[in-house]
């Protein structure tokens, strides 16, 4: 499986997509136009092992809702991601058995390296 969950209005996602080798071999899902389903999120959870790792703590709503001051549990992270697409840490890049979450330089470099094989 080769899939990327991304946000088309995010400049960082656009830049990373532009760097991905063999992009035409990936299924792309714009999470704003096609929100992530509970089943898809569960599949990501199984690969990552934590909803918190899939959660974007830099989302504007995270601060606006005062979520940073709450002690959120795994189920709360799951529900928030399903409620609002901006809470998914993106992009999420799946290359066969590998998963890469977020846009840190290290994560993106690893994803590019694995995808180019």
Order of alpha helices (4+ residues) and beta strands (2+ residues): beta-alpha-beta-alpha-alpha-alpha-alpha-beta-beta-alpha
